[in-house]
Amino acid sequence: MKHYYTDLHIHIGQSLDGKAVKITAAKTMNLPGVIQVARDIKGLAMIGVIDAQSQGVRKDFRTLLHEGVLQPLEGGGYAAQGLIIIPGTEIELSLGTGSAHFLAYFPTLNHLENYIHKLQPYVKNWQLSSQKAHLGVEQWLEAVAAGEGIWLPAHAFTPHKGIYGNCCESLLDVLPGMPLALEIGLSADRQMARSIRELGQVVLFSNSDAHSLPKIAREYNLLSLAEGSFLGLQELVYKVKGEVLVNYGLPPVFGKYHRTYCLVCEKVVEGEPPLLECPACGSRQVVMGVLDRLVSIADAEIPPEPDPRYIYQLPLKDLPGIGPKMVRNLLQHFGTEMNVLHQVPGEELVKVAGEKAARWIELSRQGKLLFQAGGGGVFGKVVDILS
């Protein structure tokens, strides 16, 4: 078994022919750019590119394969000089009381083509990301099976396109069976997920949902896999071999949908959850917070003790006093962000970054930062440290 730092939810903003893929993603998020940043700057070992259904992105994959930049792996997926790329897709489906995003991953582009063939009549634009498919979830699952893929609900608790946040109180109310895996999302953690009993045996991932290069690996996982390939990931999801050792993620309170946000007062509400309306003005014109929604549907208490398999961590650029110049300096000396966040001793950080910046990195490693809650699409911020 080997260990892999893994981010399974990375978007493509533009294919190499200049056409948009994920409209809200940066144009610099092309396939070669994502590979270079994920491998050489962030230090990841495996990524999921979840816009591989795009006709432009599939063409880019084939171009890089022809040029020898990518090589197919025997167990599925592609290798790029130490980085494993799993081709995948994100799709929107209507179910329950709303719409939700789902992720699916496939061994090869040919397998992905089988999936696309099944869905061809139900999706309007195969260039763009996260398209809505006009079919039932059972039909979609048949298409995933036709491509021999694995699937999971994306950012499951968020108010926008999260299955719990937008569609249902129980997954079995809207799905034909429990998924084997689920993506927690940026405003929740493993501890919060444990307050929903039906998730007790579900594999939990935490990924970046990156729309720009710096956002890659803002959340990620340390996976133990029998092999670095699609097959290794599949075996983990099916609990044959492998496991999620750790989720590394933003503290939920830092997430941009953590608490309910009043659209009238234009501020994050304060008070004991669940707050489903604004306690200040009484308005129900709110963006529901992940914590508030979860507390309202949970069938167990959120455990008070920390979950050792979820480690709170901020990317370097989000720490106080660490600007772009400091980040570049740290990466120049220590190679990748994974090295800086996990490996470099404190005394070495002091030599390069100075005592103040090194202290913020150490405090983040130790989980000693205090935050102002995020909500309504605005991230929280660091306000103090624990004494």
C-alpha positions as CSV (number, residue, x, y, z in Angstrom):
1,M,0.0,0.0,0.0
2,K,1.2,3.5,-0.9
3,H,0.1,6.9,0.2
4,Y,-1.2,9.6,-2.2
5,Y,-2.2,13.2,-1.6
6,T,-5.4,13.4,-3.7
7,D,-7.8,16.1,-4.9
8,L,-10.6,14.6,-6.9
9,H,-12.6,17.7,-7.9
10,I,-10.7,20.1,-10.2
11,H,-12.4,22.0,-12.9
12,I,-11.2,23.1,-16.4
13,G,-11.9,26.7,-17.3
14,Q,-11.0,26.5,-20.9
15,S,-9.9,23.9,-23.4
16,L,-6.8,24.5,-25.5
17,D,-8.9,25.6,-28.5
18,G,-9.9,28.7,-26.5
19,K,-13.5,27.5,-25.8
20,A,-15.0,27.9,-22.3
21,V,-15.6,24.7,-20.3
22,K,-16.5,25.8,-16.7
23,I,-17.9,29.3,-17.2
24,T,-17.0,30.4,-13.6
25,A,-13.5,29.0,-13.7
26,A,-10.3,30.9,-14.7
27,K,-9.1,30.7,-18.3
28,T,-5.7,29.6,-16.9
29,M,-7.4,26.4,-15.8
30,N,-6.5,24.4,-18.9
31,L,-5.4,20.8,-18.7
32,P,-1.6,21.4,-18.9
33,G,-1.8,24.2,-16.4
34,V,-3.8,22.1,-13.9
35,I,-1.3,19.2,-14.2
36,Q,1.7,21.5,-13.7
37,V,0.3,23.3,-10.7
38,A,-1.1,20.2,-9.0
39,R,2.1,18.3,-9.4
40,D,4.9,20.8,-9.2
41,I,3.5,23.6,-7.0
42,K,0.9,21.8,-4.8
43,G,2.7,18.5,-4.6
44,L,-0.3,16.3,-5.2
45,A,0.0,12.7,-6.4
46,M,-3.5,12.1,-7.8
47,I,-6.2,14.4,-9.2
48,G,-9.7,14.0,-10.6
49,V,-10.3,16.2,-13.6
50,I,-14.1,16.4,-13.5
51,D,-14.7,18.1,-16.9
52,A,-13.3,15.3,-19.0
53,Q,-16.7,14.9,-20.6
54,S,-16.2,18.2,-22.4
55,Q,-15.4,17.6,-26.1
56,G,-12.6,20.1,-26.0
57,V,-11.1,18.6,-22.9
58,R,-11.2,15.1,-24.3
59,K,-9.4,16.5,-27.4
60,D,-6.8,18.0,-25.0
61,F,-6.3,14.6,-23.3
62,R,-5.7,13.0,-26.6
63,T,-3.3,15.7,-27.7
64,L,-1.3,15.2,-24.5
65,L,-1.3,11.4,-25.0
66,H,-0.1,11.8,-28.6
67,E,2.7,14.1,-27.4
68,G,3.8,11.7,-24.7
69,V,2.9,14.2,-21.8
70,L,0.3,11.6,-20.6
71,Q,0.7,7.9,-20.5
72,P,-2.2,5.4,-19.9
73,L,-2.0,3.3,-16.7
74,E,-2.7,-0.4,-16.8
75,G,-5.2,0.0,-13.9
76,G,-6.9,3.0,-15.6
77,G,-6.2,6.7,-15.4
78,Y,-3.2,8.5,-16.9
79,A,0.2,9.4,-15.6
80,A,2.1,12.7,-16.1
81,Q,5.6,12.4,-14.6
82,G,4.5,11.4,-11.2
83,L,1.0,12.7,-11.2
84,I,-2.0,10.4,-11.7
85,I,-5.0,11.9,-13.5
86,I,-8.4,10.3,-13.2
87,P,-10.9,11.5,-15.9
88,G,-14.3,12.4,-14.5
89,T,-17.4,14.5,-14.9
90,E,-19.8,16.6,-12.9
91,I,-23.5,16.7,-13.8
92,E,-26.6,18.3,-12.4
93,L,-29.7,16.2,-11.8
94,S,-33.2,17.2,-10.6
95,L,-34.4,15.1,-7.7
96,G,-36.4,15.6,-4.5
97,T,-37.0,19.2,-3.7
98,G,-34.2,20.6,-5.9
99,S,-31.2,19.9,-8.1
100,A,-27.9,18.3,-7.1
101,H,-24.4,17.9,-8.5
102,F,-22.9,14.4,-8.9
103,L,-19.4,13.3,-9.8
104,A,-18.4,10.2,-11.7
105,Y,-14.9,8.9,-12.6
106,F,-13.9,6.5,-15.4
107,P,-10.8,4.3,-16.2
108,T,-10.2,5.7,-19.7
109,L,-11.5,8.1,-22.3
110,N,-13.0,5.2,-24.1
111,H,-15.0,4.3,-21.0
112,L,-16.1,7.9,-20.7
113,E,-17.3,7.8,-24.4
114,N,-19.6,4.9,-23.5
115,Y,-21.1,7.0,-20.7
116,I,-21.5,10.0,-23.1
117,H,-23.2,7.8,-25.7
118,K,-25.8,6.8,-23.2
119,L,-26.5,10.4,-22.1
120,Q,-26.3,12.0,-25.6
121,P,-30.1,12.7,-25.9
122,Y,-30.3,14.3,-22.4
123,V,-27.5,16.8,-22.3
124,K,-27.6,20.0,-24.5
125,N,-24.0,21.1,-24.6
126,W,-21.1,18.6,-24.3
127,Q,-18.5,21.4,-24.3
128,L,-19.5,23.0,-21.0
129,S,-19.1,21.7,-17.4
130,S,-21.7,20.7,-14.9
131,Q,-24.5,20.6,-17.4
132,K,-28.0,19.6,-16.4
133,A,-29.2,16.2,-17.7
134,H,-32.9,15.9,-18.3
135,L,-33.3,12.3,-17.1
136,G,-33.9,10.4,-13.8
137,V,-31.1,9.5,-11.4
138,E,-31.6,5.7,-12.2
139,Q,-31.0,6.4,-15.9
140,W,-27.9,8.4,-15.0
141,L,-26.6,5.5,-12.9
142,E,-27.1,3.2,-15.8
143,A,-24.9,5.5,-17.9
144,V,-22.2,5.5,-15.3
145,A,-22.3,1.7,-15.2
146,A,-22.0,1.5,-19.0
147,G,-18.7,3.4,-18.6
148,E,-17.7,1.1,-15.7
149,G,-17.4,4.2,-13.5
150,I,-17.7,5.1,-9.9
151,W,-19.9,8.0,-8.6
152,L,-20.7,10.1,-5.6
153,P,-22.7,13.2,-4.6
154,A,-20.7,16.4,-4.9
155,H,-20.4,19.0,-2.0
156,A,-23.3,17.2,-0.4
157,F,-24.3,19.8,2.2
158,T,-24.1,23.1,0.3
159,P,-27.2,25.1,-0.3
160,H,-26.4,25.4,-4.0
161,K,-26.6,22.0,-5.8
162,G,-25.8,19.9,-2.7
163,I,-28.0,16.8,-2.3
164,Y,-28.6,17.3,1.5
165,G,-28.5,21.1,1.2
166,N,-31.0,21.3,-1.6
167,C,-32.9,18.1,-2.2
168,C,-33.6,15.8,0.7
169,E,-33.2,14.9,4.4
170,S,-32.2,11.3,3.6
171,L,-30.4,10.1,0.6
172,L,-32.7,7.0,0.4
173,D,-35.6,9.4,-0.2
174,V,-34.2,10.4,-3.6
175,L,-31.6,7.7,-4.6
176,P,-32.3,4.0,-5.4
177,G,-29.6,3.0,-2.8
178,M,-26.9,4.5,-0.6
179,P,-23.8,5.8,-2.5
180,L,-20.6,4.1,-1.6
181,A,-18.8,7.5,-1.3
182,L,-19.7,11.2,-0.8
183,E,-17.9,14.5,-1.0
184,I,-18.3,16.5,2.2
185,G,-17.8,20.0,0.7
186,L,-16.0,23.2,1.9
187,S,-18.3,24.3,4.7
188,A,-18.6,20.9,6.6
189,D,-16.2,18.3,8.0
190,R,-16.2,14.6,8.9
191,Q,-17.5,15.4,12.4
192,M,-20.6,17.2,11.0
193,A,-21.2,14.3,8.6
194,R,-21.3,11.9,11.5
195,S,-24.5,13.5,12.8
196,I,-26.3,11.8,9.9
197,R,-26.4,8.1,10.8
198,E,-27.0,6.8,7.2
199,L,-23.5,8.1,6.3
200,G,-21.8,5.8,8.9
201,Q,-20.4,3.3,6.3
202,V,-20.0,5.8,3.4
203,V,-16.4,6.7,2.3
204,L,-16.0,10.5,2.8
205,F,-13.8,12.6,0.5
206,S,-13.0,16.3,0.9
207,N,-11.9,18.0,-2.3
208,S,-11.1,21.5,-3.5
209,D,-13.8,22.1,-6.2
210,A,-11.1,24.4,-7.7
211,H,-12.1,27.0,-10.2
212,S,-8.7,28.7,-10.3
213,L,-5.1,27.4,-10.1
214,P,-4.4,28.7,-6.5
215,K,-7.5,26.9,-5.2
216,I,-6.2,23.5,-6.2
217,A,-5.7,21.4,-3.0
218,R,-7.4,23.9,-0.7
219,E,-9.0,20.6,0.5
220,Y,-7.6,17.2,-0.3
221,N,-7.2,13.7,1.1
222,L,-4.4,11.3,2.1
223,L,-5.3,8.0,0.5
224,S,-3.8,4.6,1.1
225,L,-4.1,2.7,-2.2
226,A,-3.0,-0.7,-3.4
227,E,-2.0,1.0,-6.6
228,G,-2.0,4.5,-8.0
229,S,-4.7,4.2,-10.7
230,F,-8.4,4.2,-11.3
231,L,-8.5,0.6,-10.1
232,G,-6.8,1.6,-6.8
233,L,-9.4,4.3,-6.3
234,Q,-12.2,2.0,-7.2
235,E,-11.0,-0.7,-4.7
236,L,-10.9,2.0,-2.0
237,V,-14.5,3.1,-2.7
238,Y,-15.7,-0.5,-2.8
239,K,-13.8,-1.2,0.5
240,V,-11.7,-4.0,-1.1
241,K,-8.3,-2.4,-0.4
242,G,-7.2,1.0,0.7
243,E,-8.7,3.7,2.8
244,V,-9.0,7.4,3.3
245,L,-6.4,8.0,6.0
246,V,-7.0,11.8,6.4
247,N,-9.2,14.5,5.0
248,Y,-7.4,17.9,5.0
249,G,-9.8,20.7,4.8
250,L,-10.7,24.3,5.6
251,P,-12.2,24.6,9.1
252,P,-16.0,24.5,8.4
253,V,-16.5,27.9,10.0
254,F,-14.2,29.4,7.3
255,G,-16.3,27.9,4.5
256,K,-18.4,30.4,2.5
257,Y,-21.7,28.7,3.2
258,H,-21.1,27.6,6.8
259,R,-23.8,29.8,8.5
260,T,-27.1,31.2,7.2
261,Y,-26.8,34.6,5.5
262,C,-29.6,37.2,5.5
263,L,-30.1,38.7,2.1
264,V,-32.0,41.7,3.6
265,C,-29.4,42.5,6.4
266,E,-26.6,41.4,4.1
267,K,-24.7,39.6,6.9
268,V,-24.1,36.2,8.4
269,V,-26.6,35.5,11.2
270,E,-25.4,34.8,14.7
271,G,-26.9,32.4,17.2
272,E,-27.4,28.8,18.1
273,P,-28.1,26.7,15.0
274,P,-30.4,26.0,13.3
275,L,-31.3,29.5,12.2
276,L,-33.6,29.1,9.2
277,E,-34.6,32.8,9.2
278,C,-32.8,36.0,10.2
279,P,-33.1,36.6,14.0
280,A,-32.4,40.3,13.5
281,C,-35.1,41.2,10.9
282,G,-37.2,38.0,10.8
283,S,-36.7,37.6,7.0
284,R,-36.8,34.2,5.4
285,Q,-34.9,35.6,2.4
286,V,-31.7,33.8,3.4
287,V,-29.0,31.6,2.0
288,M,-29.2,28.6,4.2
289,G,-26.0,27.8,6.1
290,V,-24.6,24.3,5.9
291,L,-24.4,24.0,9.7
292,D,-28.0,25.3,10.1
293,R,-29.3,22.9,7.5
294,L,-27.4,20.0,8.9
295,V,-28.6,20.5,12.5
296,S,-32.2,20.8,11.2
297,I,-32.0,17.3,9.5
298,A,-29.5,15.4,11.6
299,D,-30.6,12.3,13.5
300,A,-27.7,12.3,15.9
301,E,-25.7,14.9,17.8
302,I,-22.6,16.4,16.2
303,P,-19.8,14.6,18.2
304,P,-18.1,17.1,20.5
305,E,-14.7,15.4,20.2
306,P,-12.5,16.1,17.2
307,D,-12.4,13.5,14.5
308,P,-8.7,12.5,14.0
309,R,-9.3,11.7,10.4
310,Y,-10.1,15.3,9.5
311,I,-7.3,17.8,9.9
312,Y,-8.2,21.5,9.7
313,Q,-5.7,23.3,7.4
314,L,-5.6,26.6,5.5
315,P,-3.7,27.0,2.3
316,L,-0.7,29.2,2.6
317,K,-2.2,32.1,0.8
318,D,-5.1,32.3,3.3
319,L,-2.9,32.6,6.4
320,P,-2.4,36.2,7.8
321,G,0.8,37.9,6.7
322,I,1.6,35.4,3.9
323,G,1.2,37.2,0.6
324,P,2.0,36.0,-2.9
325,K,5.7,37.0,-2.6
326,M,6.1,35.0,0.6
327,V,4.4,32.0,-1.0
328,R,6.7,32.1,-4.0
329,N,9.7,32.3,-1.6
330,L,8.6,29.3,0.4
331,L,7.9,27.3,-2.7
332,Q,11.3,28.2,-4.2
333,H,13.1,26.9,-1.0
334,F,10.9,23.9,-0.2
335,G,9.5,22.7,-3.5
336,T,5.7,22.3,-3.0
337,E,2.9,23.5,-0.8
338,M,2.5,19.9,0.6
339,N,6.1,20.1,1.9
340,V,5.6,23.5,3.5
341,L,2.3,22.5,5.1
342,H,3.4,19.0,6.3
343,Q,7.1,18.4,6.3
344,V,9.3,21.4,6.8
345,P,10.5,21.8,10.4
346,G,9.6,25.0,12.2
347,E,13.1,26.2,12.5
348,E,13.6,25.9,8.7
349,L,10.4,27.9,8.1
350,V,11.8,30.7,10.4
351,K,15.0,30.9,8.3
352,V,13.0,31.5,5.1
353,A,9.8,33.2,6.2
354,G,10.7,34.9,9.4
355,E,9.3,34.2,12.9
356,K,5.8,35.8,12.3
357,A,4.9,33.9,9.1
358,A,6.4,30.7,10.5
359,R,4.3,31.0,13.6
360,W,1.1,31.3,11.6
361,I,2.0,28.1,9.7
362,E,2.7,26.3,12.9
363,L,-0.5,27.6,14.5
364,S,-2.5,26.4,11.5
365,R,-0.8,23.0,11.7
366,Q,-1.8,22.8,15.4
367,G,-5.4,23.8,14.8
368,K,-5.1,26.9,17.0
369,L,-6.7,29.5,14.8
370,L,-10.0,31.2,15.5
371,F,-12.3,32.3,12.7
372,Q,-15.2,34.6,11.9
373,A,-17.9,32.5,10.2
374,G,-18.4,32.6,6.5
375,G,-21.8,32.5,4.8
376,G,-23.8,33.6,1.7
377,G,-20.9,32.9,-0.6
378,V,-18.2,34.8,1.4
379,F,-15.4,33.0,3.1
380,G,-14.7,33.5,6.8
381,K,-11.5,34.9,8.1
382,V,-8.9,34.4,10.8
383,V,-9.6,36.7,13.7
384,D,-7.5,35.4,16.6
385,I,-5.6,32.4,18.0
386,L,-6.6,29.9,20.7
387,S,-4.9,30.6,24.0
